[in-house]
Structure formats: C-alpha cells, structure tokens
C-alpha cells in the first residue's frame, strides 16, 4: 500500500481539482495534523498517527492518487505514472470558474467553481456588484438608485447632480446663475446651457446625429461609429476584415516561422503573449510573420489592420513550441496512443468507393475492408493505397472537436523508424476537405527500406509503429478557410482522408511532396507491390 506525501500547498489543489473527499475537518488549533486539515483523496484515508494519507485496501498509489490495484491504468508499474494530461489543453477559466485543470487520473479537464458569494464584478459601479452563485454563474447586481435630478457616475462611484443642478443640503436643486457662463458645462454635444430670467440654469438642446453616428467633442461634429463609414449624409457598415491564416499545429518545432496572409491584400498586425488566458497580445506589431525562437506554450494573435474593414474576428491560437516533435512510441514525450487505449470510443465503419489507388500496389493488398473497425496492429491486416493513392473512411457517429486529441490514424510499420507517411484531411460532407498542417525536419532522402525518426515528423500519419496511432486534434483546423466559410463543421466530421506521400530521392524528382513549411518530405522510396501508405485503422476519441 502506497502513501501520499504531505505537500500541503500542491496537494490541496489536487484534492479540490479531483473532487476528492477524505478526512477533511475544520479546526482552529495550531500545529494540527496536515492530512486532517488538507484532506485525503478518493480511495484513501487519513492516518492520524503518521500524519499521512494512505490508500484504502484494494487500492495503490499511482501518480497523484489512489487507483484500483492491478488496474490497467498503472500498467503494472505503480512508481511511474502514465501522464494522461500530456497532450490535454484545458480552456481558460471564465468568470466564476476558479481554475480548469486536467485530472491526471482520467485525462479530462475538470472545473472548480468560485465559491458562492465571490465577486465577479464587471467594474461598473452603477449596475451593482455581481456575485457568483457557486455553480459557475455570475449573478447580476442591483442597479444603484440615485435621487431626483441625480445620475450614477461609475468613475467616481457616486451619485452626481444632473447638468443644470447643484447640490444644496444633500439635494440637487436647480442651479442659480448670474449669466450663461455659470451654466456652461464646457460640452457641446449636450447643447448650450443658458441662464434664464429667473436666474436658473436651463439645459440646452442635445445635438442629434443620424443613425450609426455620434456627436464628437469638442466641436460637436457628427462622426460615424466604429465599423461604419460615411457616404453622403449616411453612415454605412464596413465589411468584415478577412481573418488572417497561417500554419496551425498544436505542437510546432522551435525555430519555425509562420507567415500570415489573407485572401484579400490588407495590412496585418501580429502579436504574442505567454499569458494563455489573454484576449490580446502583449503588443501589436505591424508585421505578418512570427518566429518561435523559444520553447514553451505561446499564444499568437493576428488581425487585419485596415480602416477599410472591421476586424470583428481575430486569429488567436496556442502553440506548444518544442525542440523536436514527439518521439517514437514508448519513448519519453511520445504522443503515440495504443490501439487498446480506453480513450478510443469508436472506429471507422465504412469507406468511399472506389478507392483511388496509386501505383505499385498489387490486388492482394487492395483490401479497404481491412481498414474498418479496431486496429489489429499487425503487418497484413491493412489496405495499401499505392504510391500517391488515397482512401477516405467514413463513420457512423461523427467525430467532434473535443478537448485534446480527437482521432488517431494507425499504420503497420514493423519498426519505430521505418515510416511510410501520409497527409490527413477531414470533411463534413465528403466534398470539401481541410488538410492538417504538417512538418518534416530531416533533409536526407530515404531509400526503399531506409529509416526516419519520429522526432522529425509533425502531424503526418504513419509516424508510429504498428499498434500505435498518430493523434490529431481538430482544434488545429479552426482557422482554415473551409471552417471560416462554413463548409467544414469541426463538430461533425464524417470523412477522414489519408493521402499517401511519395517521398522522392532528390529535389529534381517529379515525385516530390512538401510539408507546410515548403520543406521536402522524404518517404521510403521506391517501394513495390504494397507501395504507399498501409492503413490499419482510424480510431475515434471524441464523437
């Protein structure tokens, strides 16, 4: 039976995060046992004598909690946890959400709400103080009520007298004046104040502008509101600016440069921040490219910077910058997922006929039915698409864009470095497809039975040996033109296309394929009889 060390600060967070209950008691005594104060996790209890949390009978310590003994999650090794959260990017918490963290025992994001009564103020004094209800909702406050001839002022957080009135004995009375200057509030848009015959200030006539316009101080000119331009005497809406697009990869290599562009030629601005919850970069700069010079997660922004359109949607994407791409299956840092992983909930159920086979694949390998259902992990239960061929698989239940990886592609490589590669594309209607951006870092050609290294391959199917799937996250496609124009629904993916890459031996070959950075992709070449990508299966994590 394992035990849980007394790391009071970190452990409290984990206890709350996992929703775990234990021997949590309240006490005002000093020096009380740590595990009583902080509580224990699920399937564990507090041992008062040792001041430690211990796993219940039938459970064992694994990673950050107690799990059933000999369960598949421990894989027989209770001293080294499988990091189920390695590739999970949880969303930023909203108001009334304390934090959202990945549960290391389930690999799922879990939300801890702010306690009931916690402030979720919008910093507007006049509409009252907003409070959390304890369930993640922010409740509206009560509007501040001011007296007669008064209005609420958020800046001073107080009730002030209206124009033409003055405070006398805590009551706003009509202002006494000797001439017009006593009434002037130095503003034009609310009219010219005057002193009448009764020595009282009278408010002026407010300047009224046309629709979609506002009165501008200090000269009282009517200007078009943001997002509108003036044509004649009217303000008409500006068109929306095109959304900048660039290479979007969940994991990207250090040193990579992404270049933003739009369908229409407009000036662009870009920026970055290490605050992954930010809605704006640290600084906008008038440039169209970003180079990832340091490792770590970084949030990148881009927008059209033009007065001729409205930037009502900006590019915002989190990149995980690493020295290399994930390593081979079984190695530290690998993103490979086993065909037997519990996260896989479904498999491809059909394919589009006829399959578009390439060259050098004999009839005995043209077996698309073998790509349906669960991955086998062997060498022969596959379909070979041939050199330059492709196959499109379909699903009874559409794949959805969940948190983290969404689906996996399995190849039949007999080793961790004989890797036949393919592009991966998805569609919601079988007609319009979007391709995952990808990278290939090696500069050496690969012979028919030559080797490649998984660390040099990003977002290409086939980077892992048989029995282990290459994962893909639909979030990487959210700024593709097919998604922006509505022809591709990331929560309704019905087709996955695998396109074989012909990896020629030199730049002079006609069979050269390129990655998203215009670098040559070298694939084992030339293979025969079962040439091209050998598809075992496509597994689904989110549907």
Secondary structure, DSSP 4 states (H G I P E B T S, - for coil): --EE---HHHHHHHHHHTT---S------TT--HHHHH---TTEEEETTTTEEEEPTTEEEETTEEEETT-TTTTT-TTS---TTTT--PPPP-TTEEEEEEETTTTEEEEEEPPTT-B---S-GGG---EE-SSS-EE--PPPP--TTEEEETTTTEEEEPTTEEEETTEEEEPB-SSGGGT--S-STT---EE-TTSBEE--PPPPPPTTEEEETTTTEEEEPTTEEEETTEEEEPEEPPPPB----SEEETT-EEE-B-SS---EEEEEES-TT-SS-S--BS-SEEE--S-EEEEEEEEE--TTEE--S-EEEEEEEESS---STTSTT---EETT-TT--EE--EE-SS-B--BSB-GGG--GGGGSSS---SSSSSEE--BT-EEEEEEEEEE---SS--EEEEE--SSSS----EEEEEESSSSSEEEPP-EE---S---TT----GGGEES-BT-S-TTEEEEE-GGGGTTSHHHHTTS--TT-EEEEEEEE----SSTTSS--EE-TTSPEEP---S--SB-S-EEEEEEES--
